[in-house]
C-alpha cells in the first residue's frame, strides 16, 4: 500500500524528513574535480561580467558627462 500505513481507518502520512532522506539518496553528487572546475568557471565568468559592466558604466558615464558639458 505504498509508504502510508493504516491505523484505525485513517491514513498516516510518511515523515517529511524520511522522504527527504530517501530523495537525497537518489541524488548523484559530483566529484571533487567537477565541483572545482565548475566553481572556477563561475568565478571567472562573474569577474569577467563585473569588469564588462564596470567598463560599460564608465563609458556611459563619460558619454553623459560629455553631453552635459556641450
Secondary structure as GFF3:
##gff-version 3
##sequence-region A 1 70
A	DSSP	beta_strand	5	7	.	.	.	ID=ss1
A	DSSP	beta_strand	10	12	.	.	.	ID=ss2
A	DSSP	alpha_helix	16	26	.	.	.	ID=ss3
A	DSSP	alpha_helix	32	68	.	.	.	ID=ss4
###
